[in-house]
Amino acid sequence: MRLLRFLIAALLLAGTSYAMAAGKIFPYPYVQEDLPNGLRLITIPTDFPNIVSLYIVVGAGSRNEVEPGKTGYAHLFEHLMFRGTAEYPPEKYNATLKTAGAASNAFTTSDYTAFHTTFSKEDLPIVLSMEADRFQHLDYSEEAFKTETRAVLGEYNKDSADPSEKLYETLRATGFKVHTYSHTTMGFLKDVEAMPESYQYGKDFFSRYYRPEYTTIIVAGDVDPKRVRALVDERWGNWKRGNYTAQIPAEPPQDGPRRAHVDWPSETLPLLFVAWRGPAYSDDTMDTVALDAISRLGFDQNSPLYQKLVVDEQKLDSLGAGPPNNLDPEFFGVNARVKEAKDLKSVEEQIEATARSFADKPVDPKKLEALKEHLRYEFALQLDNSEAIAATVAQYVALRRTPETMNRYYEMSAKLTPADIQRVAKKVLIDKNLDVVTLTPATPSGDAK
């Protein structure tokens, strides 16, 4: 099978891949199963011997924090989930992982929280058992809860020392007034400061979202799907389904451009974020794949604008863009780090002009075809070990709860035309949807330099 993977990569480079011919970008067969309680299991046997990677995706991110004054709890539980249970207190949990030589961690996004562990295949039963235990029987004292909330506050303060984090936080507050995307995964400072007194609310949050119907288990590596299913049935099968559904408020359409500025209290390079309110992720329309193509053709390292501003004129030391890939409508954003504040206005104008150019005229068909081939090749190359495979699948599972999302997305990308890109640009990259945030060091008088 490893030979097959190298053949796939070679064919991708030639632009006529096996995955393309079969209509599938993801080369590994997988088994997707739903337990009666709503838990979904995705097992992906790979050709990498001895190693297994486990990703557990919970459909709860900062998007789910709908109550006023209660932001940051999805991220808090990224921490609290390591507080242990009666069967596996933290010391025993960590010692078991250490004995197994396992690497374990977690992260939180706007739409989901993910817990991941990579280990030798013989340790699959104990790892699945420990994970099942903490997902169903997490147990911590009120004092432990307060300790973790203080750790989260410390993390917030650390992030606040990074000007790019402040820029991003300001962008979200500028672009969203109703939807929960208005705050970052860290939450609002006042809410984080109030967390220590919200022990019972923390219990409620866990009870709502850490349920089988919100959870997908991904097991990739040297595994047998039938054995994995038996182990999951044994330890996860009695997990009780919940009944909570968050009512996420819809953000009204933006009615005109918005701007915000941050005066940074110390020396730093000026920062710029130019964003347009975009659509939600979609793999049944051209919106997401078109904006993805624009982000590459317009702003990546091979783009004319990058070559001009970063390489030739050296006015920037970084430039990048990304399409909206969220469950709800999000930003198409372009970020730049500028060397001198006097160039901010010019750089902003050139970014906006580049975006408008995609609406003004169709892109070169040859450049688009070359990009599509490159993206498929890039995708194939990243699947170079079981952990990378599980991590990649987790990103798409978070969107539609199935690896088929990858295949649908790249099938849509293969159909993308210059006319599609122009149509989407005319719809999204317009002044009405524009949000611009700048950050510069402030002078003692408070005026931006």
Secondary structure, DSSP 8 states (H G I E B T S, - for coil): -HHHHHHHHHHHHHT--HHHHHT-S--S--EEEE-TTS-EEEEEE-SS-SEEEEEEEES-SGGG--STT--SHHHHHHHHTTS--SSS-HHHHHHHHHHHT-EEEEEE-SS-EEEEEEEEGGGHHHHHHHHHHHHHH----HHHHHHHHHHHHHHHHHHHTSHHHHHHHHHHHHH-SSSGGGS-TT--HHHHHHGGG-HHHHHHHHHHHSSGGGEEEEEEES--HHHHHHHHHHHHTT-----------------S-EEEEEEESS----EEEEEEE-----SSSSHHHHHHHHHHHHHSTTSHHHIIIIIIS--EEEEEEE---SSS--EEEEEEEES-GGGHHHHHHHHHHHHHHHHHS---HHHHHHHHHHHHHHHHHH--SHHHHHHHHHHHHHHHSSTHHHHHHHHHHHH--HHHHHHHHHHHSSGGGEEEEEEEEB-TTS-B-
